[in-house]
Amino acid sequence: MGWKARRHMKLDGILPFCRKLLAMAIHEGDIAVDATAGNGHDTVFLAKAAGDSGHVHSFDIQETAIQATKDRINKEGLSDRATLHLTGHENIQAVMPEAHKGRIGAAVFNLGYLPGSDKSVVTKPETTIRAIDALLPMLKPEGIIVLVVYHGHAEGKQEKSKLLNYTASIDQKKAHVLQYQFINQSNDPPFIIAIEKRG
Ligand SMILES: C[S@@+](CC[C@H](N)C(=O)[O-])C[C@H]1O[C@@H](n2cnc3c(N)ncnc32)[C@H](O)[C@@H]1O
């Protein structure tokens, strides 16, 4: 049975575990980052969790993704809580307002390509790593970056190994780094790398 066919179990699947980590990390009034907006599901989730006094910054390099996210957030009546950036997450340092730096409770990267769209547009290890590097100093103590790593496609294999090397080398005095993965499933199931900034 592949990872997509899984239904009933006590252990959290990858996406529920991702949401659990984000919900744990983000508090009312926090700033949140959706580094790969896609269809906007995570942006809506983060906007709800950040509350009226919080804010979400969402990034995507595809206009269709930013538009889909805009539509979703408008439909939920949450447009005041989100700023959508049509630019790569590696530019976060330049576009994040100074007042929001240091207030980030949670950030999420759903890596790979957007299902149902152009499969040639994929996240790249160099830019993902550049974004994580820029994000770490902007996190609150105990703030969390969650990476969902999809590695079924060719570029995903490279991204997986480069990200594992990079995140395993983050100074343990600066952050706790966790890998959450089902290790007996077929079809290259996605896994999580979570980075929690130390207080
Ligand atoms: C797996 S999808 C995200 C799915 C999304 N979280 C959702 O809920 O629908 C990955 C997205 O990352 C975007 N992307 C690729 N490179 C990027 C970059 N450098 N910066 C920001 N987004 C990027 C793609 O355009 C794609 O929409």
The ligand as an SDF file (V2000), in Angstrom:
LIG
                    3D

 27 29  0  0  0  0  0  0  0  0999 V2000
    3.6440   21.6110   -3.4450 C   0  0  0  0  0  0  0  0  0  0  0  0
    3.1910   23.1670   -4.0650 S   0  0  0  0  0  0  0  0  0  0  0  0
    2.4740   23.9630   -2.6500 C   0  0  0  0  0  0  0  0  0  0  0  0
    1.1100   23.4370   -2.2240 C   0  0  0  0  0  0  0  0  0  0  0  0
    0.3580   24.3910   -1.2880 C   0  0  0  0  0  0  0  0  0  0  0  0
    0.9490   24.4180    0.0350 N   0  0  0  0  0  0  0  0  0  0  0  0
   -1.1290   24.0940   -1.2120 C   0  0  0  0  0  0  0  0  0  0  0  0
   -1.6640   23.9700   -0.0980 O   0  0  0  0  0  0  0  0  0  0  0  0
   -1.7940   24.0480   -2.2410 O   0  0  0  0  0  0  0  0  0  0  0  0
    4.7490   23.9790   -4.2950 C   0  0  0  0  0  0  0  0  0  0  0  0
    4.6430   25.4370   -4.7770 C   0  0  0  0  0  0  0  0  0  0  0  0
    5.9250   26.0520   -4.6460 O   0  0  0  0  0  0  0  0  0  0  0  0
    6.0460   27.0360   -5.6580 C   0  0  0  0  0  0  0  0  0  0  0  0
    7.4570   27.4250   -5.7890 N   0  0  0  0  0  0  0  0  0  0  0  0
    8.4560   26.8620   -6.5030 C   0  0  0  0  0  0  0  0  0  0  0  0
    9.6180   27.5260   -6.3080 N   0  0  0  0  0  0  0  0  0  0  0  0
    9.3430   28.5420   -5.4330 C   0  0  0  0  0  0  0  0  0  0  0  0
   10.1260   29.5770   -4.8400 C   0  0  0  0  0  0  0  0  0  0  0  0
   11.4200   29.7190   -5.1030 N   0  0  0  0  0  0  0  0  0  0  0  0
    9.5040   30.4270   -3.9950 N   0  0  0  0  0  0  0  0  0  0  0  0
    8.1730   30.3060   -3.7270 C   0  0  0  0  0  0  0  0  0  0  0  0
    7.4000   29.3470   -4.2510 N   0  0  0  0  0  0  0  0  0  0  0  0
    7.9640   28.4790   -5.0950 C   0  0  0  0  0  0  0  0  0  0  0  0
    5.4170   26.3780   -6.8830 C   0  0  0  0  0  0  0  0  0  0  0  0
    5.0230   27.3450   -7.8150 O   0  0  0  0  0  0  0  0  0  0  0  0
    4.2320   25.6060   -6.2400 C   0  0  0  0  0  0  0  0  0  0  0  0
    3.0480   26.3470   -6.3190 O   0  0  0  0  0  0  0  0  0  0  0  0
  1  2  1  0
  2  3  1  0
  2 10  1  0
  3  4  1  0
  4  5  1  0
  5  6  1  0
  5  7  1  0
  7  8  2  0
  7  9  1  0
 10 11  1  0
 11 12  1  0
 11 26  1  0
 12 13  1  0
 13 14  1  0
 13 24  1  0
 14 15  1  0
 14 23  1  0
 15 16  2  0
 16 17  1  0
 17 18  1  0
 17 23  2  0
 18 19  1  0
 18 20  2  0
 20 21  1  0
 21 22  2  0
 22 23  1  0
 24 25  1  0
 24 26  1  0
 26 27  1  0
M  CHG  2   2   1   9  -1
M  END
$$$$
